[in-house]
Amino acid sequence: MPLKIGDKINLAIHDLAFGGEGVGRIDEFVVFVPFVITGETVAAEITEVKKNFARAKLLRVITPAPERVVPECEYFGACGGCQYQHIDYAAQLRFKHKQIADLFERVGKISPEKIQSVLPCPAPYGYRNRIMIRSQWNGPAKKLVIGFIRADNQFVEDIEECKIAEPALNEQIKEVRANPPPKGGIKVVLRVQPENWEVPPDSFFQNNFFLLPKLVATVREFLQAAGAQHLIDLYCGVGFFGIEAADVVKSFVGVEYDQLAIKAARQNAALRKITNGEFVAAKVEEILPALLQKFSVLADGQLENKTSVILDPPRKGCWPETLELLRQTKPAQVIYVSCHPATMARDLNILCADGVFELSRVQPLDMFPQTQHVECVADLRRRN
């Protein structure tokens, strides 16, 4: 059945793909539709046709799934920030688990049995401590709009509040709207500073305080399970993981190229009276071999490496040079933390190639309820 833009079709949704779009088929030709749920029958209009698939916009739900709920946000469906507010939260966790397991099996050849259940967030709404809103001049309406990029294009959806943001950020949104930027095209970052942490304006910090204790507990559990004696926290930022796991290991080093972040990391450690670690401003590829050599210890006359490495790269994943360096230097354990399962699965596949490392397990955490995103922590061990 040839499809063209503008065609109106009825579609049975049989899966929810990673990224949030529902998957249906017309004569085996795949059609992606947002804001639907597995098991639903929907009416949709074709908006894009490619060689192997098409995309459509949802017109109406003909047969709703039992997991469908009323979204809390009036902008849901127009604003591009959330993809899952129409799905019951318990069902969101199940869908995310299946998406991660399918993705890891397809991209990383990783058994679904390695993927643990997704840990829920205690606050499915009102959890984000950092957002970025944009200003854009709306010519036809002759006004400046302030909000988030729309789900269907690059225009900005004018918003007065964000249901997944912390209340303090919604107060900041009111302030920005009362004192708007002078023109369109300006991005404004709103942030709730973490308590008792020094974080420079451009430095990274986890954006969900509510699930942060579970993330820390997962990393600590992985370190203890491997019997780690020493820890190297690569791309350490303001020192979060190294500091939170300091009492689990004999010693640790945080490595970060950003001088301001390293200065903040040292202040954060001093504030907590942590003395068994240090923070170094350096490039990872230049310092990692020497650090691993430094932390090698003699046991029964033989060199024994009980060093763990934490990786928490940006969404695009690790640099190929860093992955190759880890394959060559072979630390006892690599704990990989990522908010992008696709690039994580790719990188794990590289690390485990030729039997250099073996994946023990992956623990997903729902740091981003109502959205397509999910945090994962992977435990890799060096194979003997």
SEDRENDO-998540 format. One record per residue (C-alpha): residue in three letters; x, z negated, y; residue number from 1. Coordinates in steps of 0.1 Angstrom, whole numbers, plus 2048, in hexadecimal, padded with zeros to 3 digits. Last residue first. Layout:
N
<'ALA', <X, Z, Y>, NUM>
...
END
This chain:
384
<'ASN', <99C, 6B4, 77D>, 384>
<'ARG', <97E, 6C0, 791>, 383>
<'ARG', <97D, 6B4, 7B5>, 382>
<'ARG', <95B, 6A4, 7BD>, 381>
<'LEU', <940, 6B1, 7D4>, 380>
<'ASP', <923, 69B, 7E2>, 379>
<'ALA', <90B, 6AE, 7F8>, 378>
<'VAL', <8F7, 6A0, 815>, 377>
<'CYS', <8D9, 6B5, 821>, 376>
<'GLU', <8C6, 6B4, 842>, 375>
<'VAL', <8A5, 6C8, 845>, 374>
<'HIS', <898, 6E2, 85D>, 373>
<'GLN', <877, 6F5, 85A>, 372>
<'THR', <866, 6DE, 873>, 371>
<'GLN', <84B, 6C3, 871>, 370>
<'PRO', <864, 6A8, 868>, 369>
<'PHE', <889, 6AF, 872>, 368>
<'MET', <8A0, 694, 862>, 367>
<'ASP', <88E, 699, 841>, 366>
<'LEU', <8AC, 68F, 82B>, 365>
<'PRO', <8B8, 6A4, 80E>, 364>
<'GLN', <8D1, 694, 7F5>, 363>
<'VAL', <8E6, 6AD, 7E1>, 362>
<'ARG', <8F7, 6A4, 7C1>, 361>
<'SER', <918, 6A5, 7AD>, 360>
<'LEU', <925, 6C7, 7B8>, 359>
<'GLU', <945, 6CF, 7A7>, 358>
<'PHE', <965, 6D9, 7B9>, 357>
<'VAL', <981, 6F1, 7B0>, 356>
<'GLY', <96E, 700, 793>, 355>
<'ASP', <976, 724, 79C>, 354>
<'ALA', <95D, 723, 7B9>, 353>
<'CYS', <950, 700, 7C1>, 352>
<'LEU', <95B, 701, 7E6>, 351>
<'ILE', <94E, 724, 7EB>, 350>
<'ASN', <92C, 71D, 7DC>, 349>
<'LEU', <92A, 6FD, 7F1>, 348>
<'ASP', <930, 712, 810>, 347>
<'ARG', <914, 72A, 808>, 346>
<'ALA', <8FC, 70E, 7FF>, 345>
<'MET', <905, 6FD, 820>, 344>
<'THR', <8FF, 71D, 834>, 343>
<'ALA', <8DC, 71F, 825>, 342>
<'PRO', <8D5, 6F9, 826>, 341>
<'HIS', <8D9, 6F7, 84C>, 340>
<'CYS', <8D9, 6D3, 859>, 339>
<'SER', <8FA, 6CB, 846>, 338>
<'VAL', <90E, 6AF, 839>, 337>
<'TYR', <929, 6B7, 81F>, 336>
<'ILE', <93A, 69A, 80D>, 335>
<'VAL', <95A, 6A7, 7FE>, 334>
<'GLN', <96B, 692, 7E3>, 333>
<'ALA', <98D, 68E, 7D2>, 332>
<'PRO', <99E, 6A4, 7EC>, 331>
<'LYS', <9A9, 6C6, 7DF>, 330>
<'THR', <9C4, 6D3, 7F8>, 329>
<'GLN', <9BF, 6F8, 7EF>, 328>
<'ARG', <999, 6F8, 7EC>, 327>
<'LEU', <997, 6E2, 80C>, 326>
<'LEU', <9AC, 6FB, 81F>, 325>
<'GLU', <997, 718, 812>, 324>
<'LEU', <978, 707, 820>, 323>
<'THR', <988, 700, 841>, 322>
<'GLU', <994, 724, 844>, 321>
<'PRO', <971, 731, 83D>, 320>
<'TRP', <964, 71D, 85B>, 319>
<'CYS', <949, 706, 850>, 318>
<'GLY', <924, 70B, 855>, 317>
<'LYS', <910, 71E, 870>, 316>
<'ARG', <8FA, 6FF, 876>, 315>
<'PRO', <918, 6EB, 883>, 314>
<'PRO', <92F, 6D9, 86A>, 313>
<'ASP', <92D, 6B6, 85C>, 312>
<'LEU', <949, 6B4, 843>, 311>
<'ILE', <954, 693, 835>, 310>
<'VAL', <974, 692, 820>, 309>
<'SER', <97B, 678, 805>, 308>
<'THR', <99D, 66C, 7FA>, 307>
<'LYS', <9A5, 65D, 7D9>, 306>
<'ASN', <9C3, 673, 7D2>, 305>
<'GLU', <9DB, 665, 7B8>, 304>
<'LEU', <A00, 66C, 7B6>, 303>
<'GLN', <A0E, 65D, 796>, 302>
<'GLY', <A24, 63F, 790>, 301>
<'ASP', <A07, 62A, 782>, 300>
<'ALA', <9F3, 631, 7A2>, 299>
<'LEU', <A06, 63E, 7C1>, 298>
<'VAL', <9F0, 647, 7DE>, 297>
<'SER', <9E7, 667, 7F1>, 296>
<'PHE', <9D9, 65E, 813>, 295>
<'LYS', <9F7, 66D, 826>, 294>
<'GLN', <9F6, 68D, 812>, 293>
<'LEU', <9D1, 691, 81A>, 292>
<'LEU', <9D8, 68B, 83F>, 291>
<'ALA', <9F5, 6A4, 83F>, 290>
<'PRO', <9E0, 6BF, 82F>, 289>
<'LEU', <9C3, 6B9, 848>, 288>
<'ILE', <9D6, 6BA, 868>, 287>
<'GLU', <9DA, 6DF, 872>, 286>
<'GLU', <9BA, 6ED, 862>, 285>
<'VAL', <9A6, 6D1, 872>, 284>
<'LYS', <9B1, 6D7, 895>, 283>
<'ALA', <9BB, 6B7, 8A7>, 282>
<'ALA', <9AF, 699, 8BB>, 281>
<'VAL', <9B5, 67C, 8A3>, 280>
<'PHE', <99F, 65E, 89D>, 279>
<'GLU', <9AB, 63F, 88B>, 278>
<'GLY', <99F, 627, 871>, 277>
<'ASN', <9A3, 605, 861>, 276>
<'THR', <99E, 5F2, 882>, 275>
<'ILE', <979, 5F2, 888>, 274>
<'LYS', <970, 5D8, 8A3>, 273>
<'ARG', <94D, 5E7, 8A8>, 272>
<'LEU', <953, 5EF, 8CD>, 271>
<'ALA', <976, 5FB, 8C4>, 270>
<'ALA', <968, 615, 8AC>, 269>
<'ASN', <94F, 622, 8C6>, 268>
<'GLN', <96B, 624, 8E0>, 267>
<'ARG', <982, 637, 8C9>, 266>
<'ALA', <965, 64F, 8C1>, 265>
<'ALA', <95E, 654, 8E6>, 264>
<'LYS', <982, 65E, 8EC>, 263>
<'ILE', <980, 675, 8CE>, 262>
<'ALA', <960, 685, 8DC>, 261>
<'LEU', <971, 68B, 8FE>, 260>
<'GLN', <98F, 69B, 8ED>, 259>
<'ASP', <97A, 6B4, 8D9>, 258>
<'TYR', <990, 6C0, 8BC>, 257>
<'GLU', <983, 6A6, 8A4>, 256>
<'VAL', <992, 694, 886>, 255>
<'GLY', <987, 671, 87B>, 254>
<'VAL', <9A0, 65E, 866>, 253>
<'PHE', <996, 643, 84C>, 252>
<'SER', <9A5, 624, 83B>, 251>
<'LYS', <99E, 60D, 81E>, 250>
<'VAL', <97B, 61B, 818>, 249>
<'VAL', <957, 60E, 818>, 248>
<'ASP', <95B, 5F8, 837>, 247>
<'ALA', <962, 616, 84D>, 246>
<'ALA', <942, 629, 842>, 245>
<'GLU', <92E, 626, 862>, 244>
<'ILE', <94E, 62C, 877>, 243>
<'GLY', <959, 64B, 864>, 242>
<'PHE', <936, 659, 864>, 241>
<'PHE', <930, 655, 88A>, 240>
<'GLY', <952, 65C, 898>, 239>
<'VAL', <947, 66C, 8BA>, 238>
<'GLY', <94B, 68F, 8AC>, 237>
<'CYS', <95A, 68C, 889>, 236>
<'TYR', <962, 6B1, 883>, 235>
<'LEU', <973, 6A5, 863>, 234>
<'ASP', <96F, 681, 858>, 233>
<'ILE', <98C, 679, 841>, 232>
<'LEU', <985, 65B, 82B>, 231>
<'HIS', <99C, 646, 816>, 230>
<'GLN', <996, 630, 7F7>, 229>
<'ALA', <979, 643, 7E9>, 228>
<'GLY', <96B, 637, 7C8>, 227>
<'ALA', <955, 656, 7C4>, 226>
<'ALA', <935, 642, 7C1>, 225>
<'GLN', <93F, 62D, 7E0>, 224>
<'LEU', <944, 64C, 7F5>, 223>
<'PHE', <922, 65B, 7EA>, 222>
<'GLU', <910, 63A, 7F1>, 221>
<'ARG', <920, 638, 813>, 220>
<'VAL', <914, 65C, 81C>, 219>
<'THR', <8F1, 655, 80F>, 218>
<'ALA', <8EF, 633, 822>, 217>
<'VAL', <8F9, 644, 842>, 216>
<'LEU', <8DE, 65E, 83F>, 215>
<'LYS', <8C5, 643, 836>, 214>
<'PRO', <8CE, 62F, 855>, 213>
<'LEU', <8CB, 64F, 86A>, 212>
<'LEU', <8A7, 655, 860>, 211>
<'PHE', <897, 645, 87F>, 210>
<'PHE', <8B2, 64E, 897>, 209>
<'ASN', <8AB, 674, 894>, 208>
<'ASN', <8C1, 68B, 8A9>, 207>
<'GLN', <8E2, 684, 899>, 206>
<'PHE', <8FE, 684, 8B3>, 205>
<'PHE', <912, 6A1, 8C0>, 204>
<'SER', <927, 6A1, 8E0>, 203>
<'ASP', <91E, 6B4, 900>, 202>
<'PRO', <913, 696, 915>, 201>
<'PRO', <92E, 67E, 907>, 200>
<'VAL', <921, 665, 8ED>, 199>
<'GLU', <92C, 640, 8EE>, 198>
<'TRP', <916, 62E, 8D5>, 197>
<'ASN', <907, 60B, 8D9>, 196>
<'GLU', <8E3, 619, 8D9>, 195>
<'PRO', <8E0, 63E, 8D4>, 194>
<'GLN', <8D9, 650, 8F5>, 193>
<'VAL', <8B7, 660, 8F8>, 192>
<'ARG', <8BC, 684, 902>, 191>
<'LEU', <8AD, 6A0, 917>, 190>
<'VAL', <8C1, 6C0, 91A>, 189>
<'VAL', <8B5, 6D8, 935>, 188>
<'LYS', <8BA, 6FD, 931>, 187>
<'ILE', <8B6, 714, 950>, 186>
<'GLY', <8AB, 738, 94D>, 185>
<'GLY', <890, 735, 968>, 184>
<'LYS', <896, 727, 98B>, 183>
<'PRO', <89A, 708, 9A0>, 182>
<'PRO', <897, 6F1, 982>, 181>
<'PRO', <877, 6DC, 983>, 180>
<'ASN', <873, 6B9, 993>, 179>
<'ALA', <850, 6AE, 987>, 178>
<'ARG', <854, 6C3, 968>, 177>
<'VAL', <877, 6B4, 962>, 176>
<'GLU', <869, 691, 967>, 175>
<'LYS', <84C, 697, 94F>, 174>
<'ILE', <864, 6A4, 935>, 173>
<'GLN', <878, 684, 93A>, 172>
<'GLU', <85A, 66F, 931>, 171>
<'ASN', <855, 684, 912>, 170>
<'LEU', <879, 67C, 90A>, 169>
<'ALA', <873, 657, 90B>, 168>
<'PRO', <855, 65B, 8F3>, 167>
<'GLU', <86D, 66A, 8D8>, 166>
<'ALA', <868, 68F, 8D2>, 165>
<'ILE', <853, 69C, 8B5>, 164>
<'LYS', <833, 69E, 8C9>, 163>
<'CYS', <843, 6B1, 8E6>, 162>
<'GLU', <832, 6AD, 908>, 161>
<'GLU', <828, 6C1, 927>, 160>
<'ILE', <82F, 6E4, 918>, 159>
<'ASP', <832, 707, 926>, 158>
<'GLU', <83B, 71E, 90A>, 157>
<'VAL', <85B, 732, 913>, 156>
<'PHE', <85E, 757, 90B>, 155>
<'GLN', <876, 763, 8F1>, 154>
<'ASN', <85C, 76D, 8D8>, 153>
<'ASP', <844, 762, 8BC>, 152>
<'ALA', <84B, 73D, 8B8>, 151>
<'ARG', <84E, 737, 8DD>, 150>
<'ILE', <86E, 72A, 8EC>, 149>
<'PHE', <869, 706, 8F9>, 148>
<'GLY', <85D, 6F7, 91A>, 147>
<'ILE', <85C, 6FC, 93F>, 146>
<'VAL', <849, 718, 950>, 145>
<'LEU', <851, 723, 974>, 144>
<'LYS', <833, 734, 984>, 143>
<'LYS', <826, 756, 98F>, 142>
<'ALA', <80E, 759, 972>, 141>
<'PRO', <817, 77D, 96D>, 140>
<'GLY', <83C, 776, 974>, 139>
<'ASN', <841, 757, 95F>, 138>
<'TRP', <863, 74A, 969>, 137>
<'GLN', <874, 737, 94D>, 136>
<'SER', <881, 714, 94A>, 135>
<'ARG', <88E, 706, 929>, 134>
<'ILE', <88C, 6E6, 916>, 133>
<'MET', <8A7, 6D8, 8FF>, 132>
<'ILE', <89F, 6BA, 8EA>, 131>
<'ARG', <8B1, 69A, 8DF>, 130>
<'ASN', <8A4, 67A, 8D0>, 129>
<'ARG', <88C, 68A, 8B8>, 128>
<'TYR', <875, 671, 8A5>, 127>
<'GLY', <853, 671, 8B6>, 126>
<'TYR', <841, 67F, 897>, 125>
<'PRO', <84A, 67C, 872>, 124>
<'ALA', <856, 658, 879>, 123>
<'PRO', <863, 647, 859>, 122>
<'CYS', <874, 667, 84F>, 121>
<'PRO', <872, 671, 82B>, 120>
<'LEU', <88F, 674, 812>, 119>
<'VAL', <88C, 696, 801>, 118>
<'SER', <88E, 693, 7DB>, 117>
<'GLN', <8B0, 69A, 7CC>, 116>
<'ILE', <8BF, 6BC, 7C7>, 115>
<'LYS', <8D8, 6BF, 7AA>, 114>
<'GLU', <8BC, 6C7, 791>, 113>
<'PRO', <8B5, 6E7, 7A5>, 112>
<'SER', <8D6, 6F4, 796>, 111>
<'ILE', <8EE, 704, 7AF>, 110>
<'LYS', <8F5, 729, 7AE>, 109>
<'GLY', <8FE, 725, 7D3>, 108>
<'VAL', <8E8, 73F, 7E4>, 107>
<'ARG', <8CB, 742, 7CB>, 106>
<'GLU', <8CC, 720, 7BB>, 105>
<'PHE', <8D3, 70F, 7DC>, 104>
<'LEU', <8B6, 721, 7ED>, 103>
<'ASP', <89D, 71A, 7D2>, 102>
<'ALA', <8A6, 6F4, 7D1>, 101>
<'ILE', <8A5, 6F3, 7F7>, 100>
<'GLN', <884, 704, 7F9>, 99>
<'LYS', <875, 6EE, 7DD>, 98>
<'HIS', <880, 6CE, 7EF>, 97>
<'LYS', <873, 6DB, 810>, 96>
<'PHE', <851, 6E2, 801>, 95>
<'ARG', <84F, 6BF, 7F1>, 94>
<'LEU', <859, 6AE, 812>, 93>
<'GLN', <83F, 6C2, 826>, 92>
<'ALA', <825, 6B9, 80C>, 91>
<'ALA', <82A, 694, 813>, 90>
<'TYR', <827, 69C, 839>, 89>
<'ASP', <806, 6AF, 836>, 88>
<'ILE', <80B, 6D2, 842>, 87>
<'HIS', <7FE, 6E1, 863>, 86>
<'GLN', <81B, 6D2, 876>, 85>
<'TYR', <833, 6E7, 861>, 84>
<'GLN', <844, 700, 878>, 83>
<'CYS', <84E, 6ED, 896>, 82>
<'GLY', <864, 6F6, 8B5>, 81>
<'GLY', <857, 71A, 8BB>, 80>
<'CYS', <83A, 711, 8D2>, 79>
<'ALA', <81C, 727, 8CC>, 78>
<'GLY', <812, 71B, 8A9>, 77>
<'PHE', <812, 6F6, 8B4>, 76>
<'TYR', <80C, 6F2, 8D9>, 75>
<'GLU', <7EF, 6DA, 8D6>, 74>
<'CYS', <805, 6C3, 8C1>, 73>
<'GLU', <7F6, 6AC, 8A6>, 72>
<'PRO', <7F0, 6C9, 88D>, 71>
<'VAL', <7D0, 6C6, 879>, 70>
<'VAL', <7D8, 6C3, 854>, 69>
<'ARG', <7DC, 6DC, 837>, 68>
<'GLU', <7E8, 6CD, 816>, 67>
<'PRO', <7C7, 6D5, 804>, 66>
<'ALA', <7CF, 6FA, 80A>, 65>
<'PRO', <7B7, 70E, 820>, 64>
<'THR', <7A4, 72D, 814>, 63>
<'ILE', <79D, 746, 82F>, 62>
<'VAL', <7B7, 73A, 848>, 61>
<'ARG', <7B6, 74E, 868>, 60>
<'LEU', <7C9, 768, 87C>, 59>
<'LEU', <7ED, 75F, 870>, 58>
<'LYS', <807, 777, 87D>, 57>
<'ALA', <818, 790, 866>, 56>
<'ARG', <83B, 799, 85A>, 55>
<'ALA', <844, 7B5, 843>, 54>
<'PHE', <85C, 7B9, 826>, 53>
<'ASN', <874, 7D1, 814>, 52>
<'LYS', <879, 7EE, 82C>, 51>
<'LYS', <86D, 7DC, 84B>, 50>
<'VAL', <84B, 7D8, 85B>, 49>
<'GLU', <843, 7C1, 878>, 48>
<'THR', <823, 7B2, 888>, 47>
<'ILE', <80A, 7B6, 86B>, 46>
<'GLU', <7EA, 7A2, 872>, 45>
<'ALA', <7DF, 786, 85B>, 44>
<'ALA', <7C1, 778, 849>, 43>
<'VAL', <7C9, 75B, 832>, 42>
<'THR', <7C6, 750, 80E>, 41>
<'GLU', <7D8, 72F, 808>, 40>
<'GLY', <7EA, 723, 7E9>, 39>
<'THR', <80C, 71D, 7FA>, 38>
<'ILE', <806, 714, 81F>, 37>
<'VAL', <803, 728, 83F>, 36>
<'PHE', <812, 724, 862>, 35>
<'PRO', <828, 743, 861>, 34>
<'VAL', <821, 763, 84D>, 33>
<'PHE', <83A, 778, 839>, 32>
<'VAL', <82F, 797, 826>, 31>
<'VAL', <840, 7A2, 806>, 30>
<'PHE', <837, 7C3, 7F6>, 29>
<'GLU', <82C, 7BD, 7D2>, 28>
<'ASP', <80B, 7D0, 7D7>, 27>
<'ILE', <805, 7BB, 7F6>, 26>
<'ARG', <818, 79A, 7F2>, 25>
<'GLY', <818, 778, 803>, 24>
<'VAL', <834, 760, 80E>, 23>
<'GLY', <82E, 745, 827>, 22>
<'GLU', <848, 740, 843>, 21>
<'GLY', <859, 71F, 848>, 20>
<'GLY', <87E, 727, 84A>, 19>
<'PHE', <883, 723, 825>, 18>
<'ALA', <866, 736, 816>, 17>
<'LEU', <843, 727, 80E>, 16>
<'ASP', <835, 737, 7EF>, 15>
<'HIS', <816, 748, 7E0>, 14>
<'ILE', <801, 750, 7FF>, 13>
<'ALA', <7E4, 767, 7F7>, 12>
<'LEU', <7DF, 781, 813>, 11>
<'ASN', <7C2, 791, 824>, 10>
<'ILE', <7CE, 7AE, 83A>, 9>
<'LYS', <7CB, 7BB, 85E>, 8>
<'ASP', <7E2, 7D9, 866>, 7>
<'GLY', <7F0, 7D7, 889>, 6>
<'ILE', <813, 7E2, 880>, 5>
<'LYS', <813, 7F8, 861>, 4>
<'LEU', <810, 7F2, 83C>, 3>
<'PRO', <812, 80C, 820>, 2>
<'MET', <800, 800, 800>, 1>
END
